[in-house]
Amino acid sequence: MTLAQRAMEQLQAWPDLTSGPASCGAGRALRSVHSEIVHFHSDRDVDLHLTVAAIGRFHDDLQGSTAIRLVPGSGWVTVHLDCDTDVDLLMSLVSAALKAHQTLPARPGRPAGGDCNFHRVTVLPRG
């Protein structure tokens, strides 16, 4: 079982998340009642809709992590899963994302969370 599969399995057990196709067209998504929260794009790469405000609060810590890729202006972060600790980090950040989305206004006319970082982030292997 890959790290992404393990993370997806764990998150699908959370009562606040439901599974479905990612609105970006690539992979599977987990969504809350408010918006899409997580896109699983590959066996190692996961986009997380953390929100611009939450990224701003955690920016220095996120930027210092070798597992996280940031795209300027995006409310999403890409988490590259290389080890068990990266899965633990993803779980913590999903919890923060769920809390952040509780206070966001709904965006009428389009599903919230469709503008993930897929194809905007290149993840290089850790050396």
N, C-alpha and C positions, 0 to 999 in steps of 0.2 A: 504494500500500500504506500503510495506517495505521501509526502508531507501535506500537499494540497488536499488530497482525498481524505486524509485523517482530519485536517482542519474543517473541511466541509461537513464531514460526518459529525464532528463535535458540535458545530454551529447549528446544524439542522435539528439538533435536540433542544435548542433554545426555544422557549415558547413564543418569543417575540419575532422570530424569523420564519419566513416561508421560502421555499425553493421554486425557481422557475428559470426560463431562459434570460440571459443578460440582454438588456435593451440595446446595447452596443452591437449585438449580433455575434459576439464571440464568447462562448463558454456558458457557464451557469451563474445565476445570481441568487443571492439571499436578500430578501427585502423585509422591511418592517411595514407597518400600516402607513408610514409616512413616505418612504422612498426606498430605492434600492440602496443597500448598504455595502455589499461585497460582490465583486465579480471574480470568479475563478477562471482565469484565462488559459492556464497551462498547469503542468505538474508542479511548478515552482513559483509562478507569478500570479499575484492576487492584487486586484485594485480595491481599495477601501474608500468609501465615501465618508471621509472624516469631517468635512465641511471646512470652509475657508477660515471661519472663526476658531475652530478647534486646532487647525494646523497652525494658526498664528499663536495660540497659547502654548503649544508644544513644539514650536518650530526648532528651537535650539537642540532639544533632545532628539527630534526626528532627524534633523540634519546630521547629527553625530552618529546615527545608527547605520551600520553597513548593510542592513536589511531593507532600508527605506529609500525610495526614490521620490523626490518632490518635483513637481512641474509648477513653475511660477504661475500664480493666478488660478490654479486648479483647486477644487475642493476635495480632490482625490489624492491619495498617496498609493504608490505601488510598493507592495511588500514582497520581497524575494525570499522564498522559503528554502534555506540551505540546511537548517538544523532544527532540533526540537525547541530551542530557545526562540527561534523566529516564529514558530507556531504559537508559543506562549505570548510573544509580543503581539501577534495578530489578534489573539483572543482579548487581550487587554484593550487594544485599539478598537475592536468591534464594540466592546462595552462602552467606550467613550463616544463612539460614533452614534450608537443608539441614543445615548443621553443628549448628544448635540442635536439630533434630528427631532427630538421632542419639542424643541422651541422654534424650529424653522417653519415659516409659513408655507402652505401648499402652493405649488406652481401650476396654475390651471392650464389645461390644454396639452400638457406633455408629462410623461412620467418623470418624476424627480429622480435624478441620479444617472441619467443616460449618458452623460458626457464624461466618461471615465478616461483614464490615461492610456488605454490600449492603443498601441502604435505610436505613442508619444514618449515612451520611456524605453531606453535600451539598457538592459541589465547585463553587465559584464561579470564573468565568474570572479569570485574572490580569489586572490592569489596569495 
